[in-house]
Amino acid sequence: MRGRTLTYEGSVVVLGSAADCTAVLDAPGVAARHACIEWKPDECHFYLKRADGQAFVNGIEVDEVILEDDDQVELGVGGPVVRFRAYWPTGSVCKPVRKMLTDARDVARVSGGAAATQTLTRDLLTQATLHLKIGFPIAVIAGAFLAGWFGGWIGRPDPQVTRDELDAIRQQQARLQQDAENVRREDIEALRQQQQRHQDDLAKLARANATVRLIQKDWSRGVCLVHGIYKLRMPDGSWFQPEAEDFEVEYTGSGFLATPAGHVVTNRHVLAPWRESSAVQRIIERGATPEFTHLSATFPGRPPVDVPPASIRTREDDIDVAVMQLPAAAIEGVPVLPMRQGPIEAEDMSAFVVGYPTGLTALLARADSAVVDSIREGGVSMTQAIERLAAAGQVTPLITQGVVSNVQARMVVYDAETTHGGSGGPVFGSDGEVIAVNFAILPGFGGANFGVPIHFVRDLLPK
């Protein structure tokens, strides 16, 4: 079917191998009901939802995601690949209802309820989909009810959180928030054995490879552990506390020093992690503001350095790289990593990924037993655990090696192992120069991990 373009007019397209699917893909690995694409007119978005099979969008496995025009969708590992395109008739407009309500609420704060109602009415009549344009005048007949509801809505300082959204937020917290006391001894021992095998393999390679020795001895000292904690600030100045529960997300990532002035390169999703959670994004769209309560960078042999959130810079497009700046005095003596100036070629290219995959867990797996026991028995926070490990000289990155299998305009693909926490780490090529910024993994398949080509970083660095 390569080269064919099929257009569907319905609001739901079911993809699968069953004959009654909207889009029938009779290929190995495609489930009977593999996935579906649904158009949601009130949000003006297409959603891809996994059903009975694995789904990958632009190489990343997803359960549910908003599709953008030109996204690449793969059904199953190594399964058929299709390109998603959306057709918009000339002159068509569409503004999500939640955006209309947010804009109206902002108008109400400055100009009052009457102006807000006028704003909402104008948007609904000019920017909404057809069924909303028809339905809105009918709803206006119940004007008193609408005014009472809307007035109450704009008067509440806290966003309304549905049970599903709250559950999703809790799941994210459970997944991202790691605490030193929750790391089991058997987990540490298993990871320690795995890491030792990696280091033994790398040591053998280093004896015959000058580039590996250089990365181990020098350049790895320029790779930092990024540790962040953020909360959501409400419009009235209070912290977001769904059902009186504290909301706080803690995570780790990686980064590397790119200039003597203290510019550290990492991923956008490391410095703006709230953008990765649709549940948190919905709270932000209703008026909440994400704020870091802690953000630090820890280089090998040095104490953690506080990162000024105001120094964070991201690209205007969706490329997953970002830069933060540390005080120059705090990084004196830290090596600035060499970055590739010319093109990246896949032929005969090695890939060495340096970073902190699994974050605190990996550090504890390599730390001295006495240090680990003091952390585990003391019931310390992750911030305190990192401080103790740094003071003991136990913060060092992992180095994994592999080969570059593919180079695309916006992506470098390699098989050097990594996982969560390794995001933002440098990917070195055969010559010891940074060729990419590690940003994503393909779950369940270590043969394909992904990096952003290093030239996308240059726009964020001083000329």
N, C-alpha and C positions, 0 to 999 in steps of 0.2 A: 504493500500500500504506500510505499515511499513516494513522496511527491504529491499525494492526493490531499485536497483540502475539503473537508466536509463541514457544512454549516448547519447548526441546530437552532430552531426558533423557540423551543420549549424552555421553561424556567429550570428544569432539572434534566441533566444528562447522566445516565447510568452507564459506566464503562465496565465491561466484563466479557467473559466468553459465552455466557448464556445467550440463546437466540433471541430472547425477548428484551435484551438490553438495548438502550438507545444507541450506544456505540459498541458494536460487537468487535472484539479483538480476539480472534481465535489463535492464540500463541501459547507456547509452553510457559507455565508459571502464572498465567492470568486466571484469577479466580472467577467463578460464575458471576458474582457481584463484587467486583474488585474495588471500585471507588465510584463516587458520584461528584458531579459539579453542579452546584445550585446557585441560581441568581437570586439575591435578596434585594428587592427593589427599595425597601425602606433604608437600606444601608448603601445602596449603589455599589455592591461588591459581588464578585463571584467567589464562592467558597468551594474548595476541593476537600472532600471528606473521605478518609479511608473507610472501606467496608470490610471485606473478607481477605484482602491482600495488602501487601506492603506498597506504599506509594512514596515516590521521591520527587521533589520539586527542585530543579537546578542542582541535583546531586545530593540533596539533604532529605533524610527521611522525615515524613510528616504524618500526623494523624488528621489535622485539619489546618488549613491555611487559606489566606486570601490570595487568589491568583491575580497576577498582573499580566498585561499583554506581553506576549513573547516568552512567557515562562515555559521551561522544558519539564515535562511530566514523564516519569518512568514508572511502569507498572511491574513491580517485583524486581529483585536483584537480577540485573542482566536481561530484564524483560523488554517489551516493546516501548519505544520512546515516541511521544507525540509532542507537538508544539501547540500551546494554547494561544489562541488569538481572540480578541474581542472586537466586534464590529460596532462602531458608534455612528449612526446616521449624521450627516452634516447638520450642524446647528443644534444637536441634541444637548440637553443639560441634565445634570443630576447632582443633587447635593444631599448627602445622608441626613435623615431626620435628626439624628443626635447632634450633628453639626449645626443644624438650624436652631435647636433648643439651646445649645451652648452659646451661639451668637446672640440669641434673644436674651439669655440670662445676663451676658456681659453688657448688653445695651441697658437692661433693667437697672443694673448697679449705678449707671451714670445718669441715664435719662428717664428712669421710672418705668412703671408697668405699661402705660399706654404706648410708649415708644417701642417697648419690647414686643407687645402684642402686634403692633404694626409691622415690625421686622419679621416676626414669625409668619404673619399672614402673607407678606410679600414673597418670602422664600417658598412657602407652600404653594403659592399660585404660579410662581415663575421657575422654580428650581426643582420641584418635585417630579416624580414619575407620574404617568397619566392617571393611574388609579387613585393616587393621593390628591391630584388636582381636582378630580371629580368628587372624591370623598370629603375633602376639606369643607367645601361650601355646605354640604349636608351636615357636617359636624357643627358648623357655626350656628345652625338653627338652635342648637342647645347652647347658646352663647353664655348664659349665666353659669352653666356647669363648667364650660371650658375656662371661663375667666377665673372661677373659684379654684379650679384645679391648677391652672397655670400660675396664679398668684401664690398659691401654696408652694408650688414647686420652686419658684425663684426665691422664696423666702427662707428655704431650708439651707443651712450652711454645709451640711454633709451630703455627699452623693448617696443615692439609694443603691444598695448592693443586694443583688439577688442571691439566693442560696447557691445557685450554680457558680456564680462569680466568686462568692466567698470560698466555696470548696476548691475552686481552681487556684485561688490565691494561697490557700493553705497547702495545697499540693506543691506549689512552687516553692514555698518556704521550706517544706520538708525536704525537697529535692536539692535546693541550693544551700540551705543553712547547715553548715557542718560545725560540730562542737568537739573540742578535744576529748572530752570525757565520753563521747559516743563512739570513739574509734576502738574497736575490739582488738585485743592482743593477737588473736588468731588472724585477723585481717592484716595487721601490721606485719606479722611474720610471713604470710603468704606473699604480700607485696614486696617485702624485703628480698625474698628468694628470687622473685621475678626480676627485680631491678638488678640484683647481683648478676644474673645471667646476661642482662643487657650490657652491664658495665664490663663483664669479662669479654664479651664479643667485641666491644668497642676498644678495649685495651689491646686485643690482638691486632685490630685494624690500625690502631695508633702507632704501633711499633713499626709499621711499614708505610704509614701515610702521614706526611708532614702537616697536611691540612687538618686532620683530626687532632693531632697534637696541639696545633695552634688554637683550635676551638676549645679543647679541654683546658689548656693552660691559661689562655688569655681572654678570648672572646666570651667565654661562658661567664666571666666576672661582670660583663656588661648586661646580663639578663636578670631582670628583677621579678620578684613575686609581687603581684598586685592584690591587695586585700581591701574589699569595700563593704560598707554597710549603708543601706539607704532606707529612708522612711518616706511617708507621704504627708506633706503639709496641706491642711485644709484651708479654704479661703478665709476662715475666721481666725487663722493662726494656730489652731490646735493640730495635734497629730491625728492621722487617720487611725481609728481603732474600731474595726468592725465588731459589733456585739461585745464591746468593752474589752476586746482582746488587743494586745500590742501587735502592731504590724511592723515587721522589720525583716529585711532580706540581707543576708550575709553571703559572700561568695569570694572566690579567688580567681586570678587569671595570671597572665604573664605579660612581660613587656621588655623592651631593650632600649639602651641609650643610643640616640641618633646624632646628638650634637653636643659640643662642649658646654653649650649654654643650658643644658639640662633637659632638652626635649626627649621625651620617652615615647616610643611608638608602641601601640597595642591595637586591639580591635575596638570598634565602636561599641559592640555589645558588652565589652568589659567596662567601658566608661559611661555607658548609658544602658545598663542592664534592664531597666524597666521597659524598654522598647521591645524586648523579647517575649513579654507576657501580655497576651491579649486581654486577660482579666485586669491586670494593673493598668493597661492602656485605657480601658473603659473608665476606670476611676479618674485617671488623669484628664480625660476628655470632659469630665463633669466638674472640673475645677481644681483638682488636687495638683500639687507641685512636688515632684520628687526632689529630695534633698539628701546629700551624703551626710551621715553623722560620723563616718570614718572612711578615709581613703588614704592608703599608704603604699609605698613602693619599697621593697627590701632587696638590696643587692647583696651578693655573697660577701661575708666578712664585715658587714656594716649593719647598723641599727636601722629600723624602719624610718622612712622619711615621709612626713605628711605631705600629701598632694593638694595644692590649692585647686578646688573645683573650678574656680574661675579661669584657670589656665587651660582647661580642656577645649580642644578643637576637633570638630568632625567635618567630614566632607558634606557638601550639599546634596550629593547623589546617594545611592544606596550601597556604595562600596564600603565594606566592613573594616575600615581602619580609622584610627583616631590618634591624637597626640595630646600628651599632658606635659607640663613643664615643672621641673623640680628646681629648688634654689641651687645655683651653681656651686655654692660652698658645700652643699650636702653631698655632691657627687664628685668632688675633687678626687682624682686618682682612679675613677671608674673608667674603663676603656670605652671609647666611642666605637661602635661597630661599623665596619666598612660595608657600604651598600652598593650593589651593582649599578653601574651607570648605563651600560649598554643593554642590548636585548637579551632575553633568556631563551636558551636553546635546550630542548629536551634530550637531544642526542648525547650519549655518554655523560650524562649529568647525574652526579650523586646528590642526595638530599640529606642534610643533617638538621634535625629539629631540636631546638634547645628551649626548655621551658619547665613549668611546674605542673605537669599533669596530675590530677587528683589532689592538688593543693596540699593542705596540711597533712593528709594521710600519708602521702609519699615522703614528706619531710620526716614524719615520725618513724617511717619504716627504715630510714637511713640514719636516724639519730642514735646517739649512744643510749644504751638501756637506762642508765641512771637519769638522763634528761627526760626520756619518755616517761619513766615511772613518776618523776616529780610533777610532770604535767598532768598525767592521768589521775594521780591521787589528789592533786590540789584542786580539782574542779575549776580550772581556770577557763577564761573565755578564749576564743580563737585569737583575739588581739594579744592577749597576754601570752598565749602559747607561742605565737610568732616572735614576740619580743624575747622570750626565753631561748628559743632556738637560735635567734640571731646573735644573742649575747654569747651563746656557746659555740658559735661558728658553724652551726648545723644547717644553715640555709644555703643550699647549692642546687642548681638546676639539673635536670636529667637531660641526657643527650641520646637521641636515637638516630639510627642511620638507615637509609634506603636509597631508592632511585626515583628520579623524576620520570613519570610515565607519559605526561601530556602537559603541554603549555598552550593555554588559550588566552584570549585578549584580556579576560578579567579573572583568570584562575590558573593556578599551577597545581597539578595533581601529582602526588608522590605516595610511596608506601611506607615511609618512616612512621613508626607507631607513635600515637599520642592519644589523648582523651581530654575530657573536660578539665579545665584548669590550665591546660596548655595553650588555650586561646591567647593570641597576641604575641607568642614567642617567635623568634626569628627562624627562618629556614635558610640555611647556608647551602651554597652550591659547591661544586668540586674545587673551586679556587679559593674558598674561604670567605667569599663575599655573601652578604644577605641578598637572596633573590626574591623572598616572599615573606609575608606575615601569616603565620598559621591561623586559620579561622574556623575550620569546620572538619568534622569527621563523618564517615559513612558508617552508621551503627551496624555492628555485626559483621563488618567486612574491613579488615585492617589494610587491604590492598589499595584503598583510595582515601586519602586525606587531602585537604585542600588549603591552599594559601593564596592570599591576594598579592599579585605582582608588586614588587617594591616600588615601582615608579609611581603608583597611586598615592604613596605617602608624601611625595615631594611637594605637592601643593599645600600641605599642612606645615611644612618646615620653612624657616626663614631662608630667603634666597642668598 
